[in-house]
Structures are given as structure tokens and as C-alpha cells.
Amino acid sequence: MNEAFITQALQSMGETVLSVKIIRNRFTGALSGYCFVEFPEQSSASRCLANVNGKLIPGANPPKRFKLKHALYTKPPDPSPPVRNPAAEYVTAFNYYSQQFQQMFTNWKYDQKNNSYTYQQYGYTADTWPAAEELGEEATEGDLSS
């Protein structure tokens, strides 16, 4: 049996079928012996279950009977798109940023001598902070040797 055969069999008994999904073994591809049939509405599925269950499958050789059950899981309705609130997203992002990087803000110091802000490196304190001139020489030498 394939999807077209099952669809045709149910339609010959007066049922409207939207889709048929035959379940197969994912490794071997062999038929697992059951399928899922989708109907246009719940009442059609209930009517089919009551009227068709146990009847002979038309055109089946050897003769077999329908064994129908309701699926335990039904398709969820299409969810509506979530409502975006840009202001709330901004506040959430800002709170996250300020919590994560609050420590970093305390490392920026105003240098009155150069009239600018500088960033205090890890391990240095305000007393042991090297001057920019001292770092300039070491940075130039380090860049050339790399």
C-alpha cells in the first residue's frame, strides 16, 4: 500500500482526505504497518473512525480490514506571530550590558595630564600605572619583534 492507495480507499467510502503519511523504518525503509491520515476537520476524522473502522479495505489483496485509532498527538494550531516590543528589548539589552560590563567601566580613568580618558590594565593600580611614554617604547619594540 502507498499513500495514493489509502487516499483512494478512504475516498471510495465517502471520506475527504487532506494527506496521508505512511510511517517507515528510518534505517531500512520498510513499512512499519501504520500511517497518519489528515482530515479537513475533527468531525470528519470522528465520522471516519466510526464508519470505516473494521471494514474491508477496498482493493486489498489479500483482504484486510481497516484498524483505525485517534492519534494521541494532533497538529498544533498555527501560532500567531509574537508581538515585539522594541522598548522592552532595548531595556533588557541595556540591563544585560550594564550587569556584564559594570566592572569594565570602573577601569576607565581621567588623566588630567593628557586631558583624556585611559583604560587601566589588569594588575595595575593607580599608583603603579605606567605613563603613556613608557608604554610607547615597549609597544614599538614588541610589535617589531613579533
SERO-4910 file (N, C-alpha, C, O; in steps of 0.05 Angstrom, whole numbers):
BEGIN
 pado doro    nc1    nc2    nc3   cac1   cac2   cac3    cc1    cc2    cc3    oc1    oc2    oc3
  Met    A     17    -24      0      0      0      0     18     25      0     39     25     12
  Asn    A      8     45    -13     22     71    -13      1     93     -6    -22     87     -2
  Glu    A     11    118     -5     -7    140      2    -31    143    -16    -53    147     -7
  Ala    A    -26    139    -43    -48    142    -62    -69    120    -58    -93    126    -60
  Phe    A    -60     96    -52    -79     73    -48    -97     79    -23   -121     75    -25
  Ile    A    -85     88     -1   -101     93     23   -120    116     19   -143    116     27
  Thr    A   -110    137      5   -127    160     -1   -151    151    -18   -174    159    -12
  Gln    A   -146    136    -39   -167    126    -56   -187    108    -41   -211    110    -46
  Ala    A   -177     91    -24   -194     73     -8   -213     88     10   -237     82     11
  Leu    A   -203    109     24   -220    125     41   -239    142     25   -262    146     34
  Gln    A   -231    152      3   -248    168    -14   -271    151    -26   -293    161    -30
  Ser    A   -265    126    -32   -286    109    -43   -307    103    -22   -330     94    -29
  Met    A   -301    107      3   -320    103     25   -333    129     33   -348    131     52
  Gly    A   -328    151     17   -342    176     21   -328    195     40   -341    214     49
  Glu    A   -302    192     46   -288    209     64   -269    228     49   -258    220     28
  Thr    A   -266    252     58   -248    271     46   -222    270     61   -221    273     86
  Val    A   -200    267     47   -173    264     59   -156    287     50   -154    292     26
  Leu    A   -142    300     69   -123    321     62    -96    309     55    -84    317     35
  Ser    A    -86    292     72    -60    280     67    -58    253     82    -72    247    101
  Val    A    -39    236     72    -33    210     84     -3    209     86     12    214     68
  Lys    A      7    201    110     35    198    115     40    169    125     33    163    148
  Ile    A     52    152    108     58    125    116     84    125    131    104    137    122
  Ile    A     85    112    154    109    112    170    126     88    162    117     65    159
  Arg    A    152     94    158    171     73    150    194     72    171    199     92    185
  Asn    A    207     50    172    231     47    188    253     65    176    259     63    153
  Arg    A    264     83    192    283    102    182    309     90    173    323    102    157
  Phe    A    316     66    182    341     54    175    338     36    150    355     36    132
  Thr    A    317     20    150    313      0    128    294     10    107    295      1     84
  Gly    A    277     29    113    257     39     94    233     21     92    215     26     76
  Ala    A    232     -1    108    209    -19    107    185     -7    120    187     10    137
  Leu    A    161    -15    111    136     -5    122    134    -13    152    140    -36    159
  Ser    A    125      5    168    121     -1    197     94    -12    203     89    -22    224
  Gly    A     75    -10    184     49    -21    187     28     -1    196      5     -9    203
  Tyr    A     34     24    196     13     44    203     19     70    189     40     75    177
  Cys    A     -1     88    189      2    114    176    -15    134    191    -31    127    208
  Phe    A    -11    159    184    -27    181    195    -43    193    172    -32    199    150
  Val    A    -69    197    176    -87    209    156    -97    235    168   -107    236    190
  Glu    A    -94    256    151   -104    282    160   -130    289    146   -132    286    121
  Phe    A   -150    297    162   -176    304    151   -180    334    153   -166    347    168
  Pro    A   -199    344    138   -203    373    139   -213    384    165   -207    407    173
  Glu    A   -227    368    181   -237    377    207   -239    353    226   -240    330    217
  Gln    A   -242    358    251   -243    338    272   -268    320    268   -267    296    272
  Ser    A   -290    332    259   -315    316    256   -312    296    234   -323    274    236
  Ser    A   -297    302    212   -292    283    191   -276    259    201   -281    236    194
  Ala    A   -256    265    218   -240    243    229   -256    225    247   -254    201    246
  Ser    A   -273    237    264   -290    221    281   -310    204    265   -315    181    272
  Arg    A   -322    216    245   -341    201    228   -327    178    214   -338    156    212
  Cys    A   -303    183    204   -288    161    190   -281    139    210   -284    116    203
  Leu    A   -273    147    234   -267    127    254   -291    109    260   -289     85    263
  Ala    A   -315    121    262   -339    106    268   -349     90    245   -357     67    249
  Asn    A   -347    100    220   -359     87    197   -340     67    183   -350     47    172
  Val    A   -314     72    183   -296     57    167   -281     36    183   -272     15    172
  Asn    A   -277     40    209   -262     22    225   -273     -6    224   -297    -10    229
  Gly    A   -256    -26    218   -265    -54    217   -275    -63    190   -279    -87    186
  Lys    A   -280    -44    171   -289    -52    145   -266    -62    128   -243    -55    133
  Leu    A   -272    -77    107   -252    -87     88   -240    -64     72   -254    -45     64
  Ile    A   -214    -65     68   -200    -45     52   -206    -51     23   -200    -73     14
  Pro    A   -218    -33      8   -225    -38    -20   -200    -42    -36   -181    -26    -35
  Gly    A   -199    -64    -52   -176    -69    -70   -152    -82    -56   -132    -86    -70
  Ala    A   -153    -88    -31   -130   -100    -17   -129   -130    -24   -150   -144    -23
  Asn    A   -106   -140    -30   -102   -168    -36    -78   -179    -21    -56   -170    -28
  Pro    A    -80   -195     -2   -103   -209      9   -121   -189     24   -112   -168     31
  Pro    A   -147   -197     28   -166   -179     41   -156   -171     69   -148   -188     85
  Lys    A   -158   -145     75   -151   -135    102   -172   -116    111   -188   -106     95
  Arg    A   -173   -111    137   -192    -93    148   -178    -68    159   -155    -69    167
  Phe    A   -193    -45    158   -183    -21    170   -181    -24    200   -200    -34    212
  Lys    A   -160    -15    212   -157    -14    241   -150     15    247   -127     24    245
  Leu    A   -170     31    255   -166     59    259   -166     67    288   -180     55    305
  Lys    A   -149     87    295   -148     98    322   -143    128    319   -132    137    299
  His    A   -152    143    340   -145    171    341   -116    174    348   -106    159    365
  Ala    A   -102    193    335    -74    198    342    -74    211    369    -91    227    376
  Leu    A    -54    204    385    -51    216    412    -41    245    409    -46    262    427
  Tyr    A    -27    251    388    -17    278    384    -30    289    359    -30    277    338
  Thr    A    -41    313    361    -53    326    338    -36    351    332    -21    361    348
  Lys    A    -38    360    307    -24    383    298    -32    408    315    -56    413    318
  Pro    A    -12    423    325    -20    447    340    -30    468    320    -21    468    297
  Pro    A    -47    486    329    -56    507    311    -32    526    305    -14    528    321
  Asp    A    -33    539    282    -12    558    275    -11    580    295    -31    594    299
  Pro    A     12    584    308     13    605    328     14    632    315     25    635    293
  Ser    A      3    652    328      4    679    317     32    689    323     45    682    343
  Pro    A     42    707    306     69    717    310     71    732    336     52    746    344
  Pro    A     93    729    351     96    743    376     96    773    372    107    783    352
  Val    A     85    787    391     84    817    390    111    827    400    120    821    422
  Arg    A    125    842    383    151    853    391    147    880    405    130    896    397
  Asn    A    163    884    425    163    909    440    192    919    440    207    912    457
  Pro    A    199    936    420    226    946    418    236    959    443    260    957    450
  Ala    A    219    974    457    228    988    481    236    968    503    256    971    517
  Ala    A    220    946    506    227    926    526    253    911    518    269    904    535
  Glu    A    256    906    492    281    893    483    305    911    489    326    901    497
  Tyr    A    302    937    485    324    955    490    331    955    520    355    954    527
  Val    A    311    956    537    315    956    566    329    930    574    348    931    591
  Thr    A    320    908    564    332    882    571    361    882    562    378    873    577
  Ala    A    367    891    538    394    891    528    412    910    545    434    903    552
  Phe    A    401    933    551    416    952    567    422    941    595    445    943    605
  Asn    A    402    928    608    407    916    634    428    894    633    445    892    650
  Tyr    A    427    878    612    447    857    609    474    869    606    493    860    619
  Tyr    A    477    888    588    503    901    583    514    914    608    538    910    614
  Ser    A    498    928    622    508    942    645    515    922    668    534    928    683
  Gln    A    501    900    670    509    880    690    535    866    683    552    861    700
  Gln    A    537    859    657    561    843    649    586    860    648    608    849    654
  Phe    A    584    885    642    608    901    638    611    924    658    625    943    653
  Gln    A    597    922    681    598    943    701    627    946    711    636    968    716
  Gln    A    641    924    715    668    925    725    687    939    705    705    954    713
  Met    A    681    936    680    698    948    659    697    979    661    717    992    656
  Phe    A    673    990    668    670   1018    669    688   1030    691    697   1053    688
  Thr    A    693   1016    713    709   1026    735    738   1028    727    754   1042    741
  Asn    A    747   1015    706    775   1015    698    782   1040    681    806   1045    676
  Trp    A    762   1055    672    768   1079    657    774   1102    676    758   1107    694
  Lys    A    796   1115    672    805   1137    690    810   1162    673    819   1160    650
  Tyr    A    804   1185    685    810   1210    672    839   1218    678    846   1221    702
  Asp    A    855   1223    658    883   1231    661    884   1261    657    882   1271    634
  Gln    A    888   1277    679    888   1306    677    912   1316    661    911   1337    648
  Lys    A    934   1301    663    959   1309    649    955   1310    619    963   1329    605
  Asn    A    942   1289    608    938   1287    579    910   1297    571    904   1299    547
  Asn    A    893   1304    590    866   1313    585    850   1293    569    837   1300    549
  Ser    A    852   1267    577    838   1246    563    832   1223    582    842   1223    605
  Tyr    A    816   1205    573    810   1181    589    828   1159    580    835   1156    556
  Thr    A    837   1143    599    853   1119    594    841   1095    608    825   1098    627
  Tyr    A    848   1072    598    837   1047    609    859   1033    626    881   1028    616
  Gln    A    853   1028    651    872   1016    669    873    986    663    853    972    664
  Gln    A    897    976    657    901    948    651    899    931    676    902    941    698
  Tyr    A    893    906    673    892    888    696    919    886    710    939    885    697
  Gly    A    918    885    736    943    882    752    955    909    760    972    910    777
  Tyr    A    947    931    747    958    957    753    939    971    772    915    967    772
  Thr    A    950    987    790    935   1005    807    941   1033    798    959   1038    781
  Ala    A    927   1052    809    931   1080    801    960   1089    807    971   1106    793
  Asp    A    972   1077    828    999   1085    836   1020   1073    817   1041   1085    812
  Thr    A   1015   1049    807   1035   1035    791   1029   1036    761   1040   1021    745
  Trp    A   1011   1054    753   1003   1056    725   1027   1068    709   1037   1089    716
  Pro    A   1035   1054    688   1057   1065    673   1048   1089    656   1025   1090    647
  Ala    A   1065   1107    651   1059   1131    635   1057   1122    606   1068   1101    598
  Ala    A   1043   1138    590   1040   1131    561   1067   1131    547   1071   1115    529
  Glu    A   1085   1148    555   1111   1149    542   1127   1123    547   1140   1113    529
  Glu    A   1124   1112    571   1138   1087    578   1126   1064    561   1141   1047    551
  Leu    A   1101   1063    558   1088   1042    542   1095   1045    513   1096   1025    499
  Gly    A   1098   1069    503   1103   1073    475   1128   1059    465   1128   1047    444
  Glu    A   1150   1061    480   1175   1048    473   1171   1018    473   1179   1005    453
  Glu    A   1160   1007    494   1157    977    496   1138    967    475   1143    945    464
  Ala    A   1117    981    469   1098    972    448   1111    971    421   1107    953    405
  Thr    A   1128    992    415   1142    993    389   1161    969    386   1162    956    366
  Glu    A   1177    964    407   1196    942    407   1182    915    404   1190    898    389
  Gly    A   1160    912    420   1145    887    419   1132    881    392   1131    859    383
  Asp    A   1122    903    379   1110    899    353   1130    891    332   1124    875    314
  Leu    A   1154    902    333   1175    896    313   1186    868    317   1193    855    297
  Ser    A   1188    859    342   1200    832    346   1180    810    340   1189    787    337
  Ser    A   1154    816    338   1135    795    333   1136    786    306   1121    768    298
***
